[in-house]
Amino acid sequence: MELGSSSRPCFKSANPPVLISRNTNLTLRRRSQRFSFRVSAVSYKEFAESALEETRKRLVLEPSPLQERYSSMTGLDGKTQLQMLAFKSPKIRLLRSMAIENETMQVFDFAGFMEPEYDTPIFCANFFTSANTNIVVLDLNPLHQLTDHSNYQDKYYKNIMSIYNKYDEIFPWGGKLTGESIKFFSPLVMWTRFSSSQENHKALFSAFLEYYQAWLEMTIQVKEEMEPSQVRANREAQHKYLTWRAQKDPGHGLLKKLVGEAKAKELLRDFLFNGVNEMGTKTFIDYFPEYQTEDGTVNDKRSIIGKSFETRPWDSNGLFIG
């Protein structure tokens, strides 16, 4: 669940405690009702259902074996609900969704991963909504890093940059993004924060569908790779991506709070980033040796090297300008 580079909420008491009278209790209940309503007014289930409906118009989907193992879960608080969906098709290795909902927040994580015979980007939608804010990452994550494969950018992003430009004023850049993370994003990435409103959520739904339809079209048009060396390269590139996300995904902390450390790690490795145990044998340190500590373990920090980007590092044409 990619919830942004520095999205951890901070709570503090700005005012001294007050005596709560009967009238004050009534006011607090009303405020609580308004608070819950604002969060529950957003339904990310509609996003998943619409994406699946678009997919079924173009492809034959069948349930992934993961669907039997992961369908729903209740948080440790007895109130938070986690709902999971998982599908596959001849070209799509895994199309999965996780929706988390309670009285104070909603989280939506929707992703699509191809079979290694295809080099199509990875669909990535990660949304967090609370009463006061929304944090959004929406992208077609490049399978191969664009700094090393300029032809890959031309193949998949050059002709669809207009989708991002359509929404860039509504959803401006969301602030600092680490240099390590930026390698896994494309110039199409929508990384933003905004206040809840009906208009903003309608625009987000529209953007989500346009991004998804662009990705879906790619999956339909892409030709199967017949060169074994390129299939191996695709497999390793996806495994590297999965290894990074399973280890460094910022949603780990939230999942740990909701379902406990053991179950959080299981969800990350076996569901959200399924394939990290099956698609390759390299470890996180093999791919990212700069994170190795003196005792051989992985540095827990999310950013230890590279530049942080306060502003969007691509121009409107998708050219990286740093």
N, C-alpha and C positions, 0 to 999 in steps of 0.2 A: 504494500500500500504506500504509494509514493505521495506523501502528504506535504512535501516541500522541504526545503533545506533547513529551515529554522522555525518550524511551526509549533513548537512545544508551548502550550498555554502557560501563562504565569498568573497566579492568583494571589492577591494581597488584600488586606483589609485597610481601606483608605480612611475609614471613619471610625470613631469610638462606638462601642456597643450602645444600643438604645433600649429603653423599656418597651416591651411589646404589649400594647393594649388590645382590647377586643377589636376595635376599629382597625388597628394596625394589622392584626391577624387577617382580617377580611381583605385589606388592601394587598397583603402579601400573597394571599391565595389567588386574587384576581391577576396579579402580576405573573404568578407562576402559570396560570392558565394561558395568559397571552404568550408567555415564553414557550410553553409546550406547543401551542398552536403554530407559532412561527416555524418551529422545526418540523412539525408533522405536516405542514402544508406542502413540503417538498417530498415528492415520491420518486426515489431513484429506481424503484421497481419498474416504473414506466419506461425509463431509459433502457433497462435490460430487455424488457419485453419488446420494445420497438426495434432494438438491434437484432434480436432473434427473429422477429417477423421479417425484417429486411433480408436477413440471411436465408431464411426458408424460401423466399421468393426466387433466390438465385442458386442455392445449393441444397443438397440433401444433408441434413444434420441428423446425427444419432447421439444418444447419451454416451458420455464418456464413462469408463469404469469408475472414475472418481465420484460420479453422482451417487452411486450406491453407498460409498463410504462417507461422503460429505454432502449433506443436504441442509441440515439445520442444527443449530446449537444454541443453548442458553448460557449467558454469561454467569460469572460467579455471583453477581448481585441478584440473580433470579429474575431480572427484568430485561436486560439487554438481549436482543435477538439477533442471531447471525444466520443469514440465509445464503446458501450456495447453489450455483448451477454450473454444470460442466457438460460440454458437448464436443463432438469431433466430426470431421468430414474427411474425405480422401486426401485433401490437401492440408487441412487445418488439423494440427496435432492436438491442440486444446483451445477451446473457446470457453472461458469461464468467467463467473461473476460472483462477487461477495458483496452482500449488503448488510450493514450493521445499523441497528436502530434502537434508540431508547428515548426517554423523555427529553434529553438535552442535546442530542446530536444524531446525525446520520452520516454514514460513511459508505461510499460506493467505489468498488474496485473491479474494473472490467478489462479483460485482456484477451488477446488472440495471438497464438503462437503457431507457426507453420511447421510442417514436416521439413526435415533438413534437405530434402530435394528441391526446396524452393527458397529463394533469398528475399522474399517479401519482408518489409519491416514488421515490427511487433506492435500491435495495437495496444495502446495504454491510456486508460481513463481512470484517474484517481481523484475523487471528490470528497471533501469533508465539509459538513454544514453544522453549525451551531446557531444559537439564537442571534449572535452578534456578527458572525463572520462566515465566509466560505473560502476554502482553499482548494484550488483546482490545478491539476496537471492533466493535460490532454495532448496526446502526441502519437505519431507513428514512429516509434523508436527505431532507429536504424539498426539493422542486423550487423552491418559492417561499419566501423567508425569512418565518418565522412572525411576526416583529415587524411586518411590513407586511401580512400576510394572515392575520388571525385566523380568517376563515372557512375557510381552508385547513387550519388545525389542527383545527378542529371536524369538518371533512369526513373527515380521514384518521387522526387520532390520538385523538380524544376517547373513542372506544368500544373502544380496544385498549390503554389504559394498564395494564390488569390484567396484560398479558403481562410488562411490565417489573417490576411490583410482585411478581410471582411469584418473581422471581430476584434482587431487590435485596439480600437478606440474604446470599445465596450469593456474589454478585459485587458488592461495594461499589464506590463511586466510586474511580477509579484515581489520583487526584491532579490536579495542576495541568493545566488545559486553557486554551489561550489564547483571548482574546476574538475574534480573527479566526477561529479554527477553530470556535468555538461557533455561529457564524452558520449553519454548514452541517450542524449536528446538530439532531435533533428531541428532544422530551422523552422519547422512547422509548429514547434511546441508552444502550447498555450499554458503559461505558468502565471497564475494570477490569484489575487485575493479581492473579494468584493463583499459589500453588505447585501443582505438578503432583500430581495424585492421580487414581485411577480414578473416584472419586465426582465430582470437579470436572469432569473431561472428559465424563463422562456427562451432567452438568447442562448443560454448554456445548453438547453435541450437541442436547439437548432444546430449549434456548433457541433455537439456530440454526434448528431446524426450525419452531418456533412462529413466530418472526419471519418466516421465509421463507413459511410458509403464509399468514400475514396479508397479506404483500405480494402473493403470488400471487392471493389472493382479490380484492385491490384491482384487479389488472390485468385480471381477468375481468369485474368489475362495472363498471369505468369506461366511460363513454360517450365516443365520439369527439367532439372539439371541432370545431364547424363554423364558428365565428367566426374569420376569418383573423387578426384582431389578437391573439386569445388564443393561436392556434397560434404566431404569431411570438414572443409573450411566453414561451411554453413553450420554444421553441427557444433563445431568448437565455438564459433561466434555466439550461438544461442546459449551454449552451456556457460560461457564466460558471463553473459548477461544475467542468466539465472543465478549463477554463483554470487555475483555482486549484489543482486537484489535480495536474495535469501539471507545474506550476511549483513547488509547495510541498510535495508529498507527502513525508513523512519517510522513506518507503521508498527514496527515490532513492539515499541514501548506501549502503544495503545492496546495491542492484542494481549500483551503480557498482563496489563491491568485488568482486562476484561475476562480472560480465560485461564490465566496462569502461564508461567514460563514454558513448561513442557508442551502444553497444547499450542501455545503461540508458535514455538519452533516447528512443531509438526505441521501446522497450517501453512507456514511460510515455505517449508521445504517440500511438503507432499501435495499441497493444493495450489496455493497462489503461484509458486514458482516450481511447479511440478516439472521434473526432468533433470533437476540439479543432481539427483542421485543416479539417474539412468543414462543421460546423454554423454557423459564423459567421466573420466577418473581424476582429472586435475583438481587440486584444492584451491581455496581462495588465495593462499600464499603463492601457489604456482602462478596464478594469473596476476596477482598484485603483491609482489614481494616487498614493496615499500611499506606495507602494513605489518610486517613481521616484527614482533618485539624481541628483546634479548632472550627471553625464555622460549621463543619459538611459537608463541600464541599470536592471535590476531589482535591488533590494536583496535579497541572499541570505538575510538573517535571516528566520526563520520567524515571528517576532513583533516588531512594532515599535510597535504601538498597542494600546489597549484593556486591559481588566482580565483577569487570569488567575483562573481559578476553581479553588480548592483543594477545594471541596466541590460537590456536585451543585446546579446552579442552578435546578432545577425541583422542585416539590412532587409528591406522589404522584398528583395529578390532572393533572399536566402544565402547571401554571401556572408561568411564569417568575418566580422570586423573586430572581435575581441573586446 
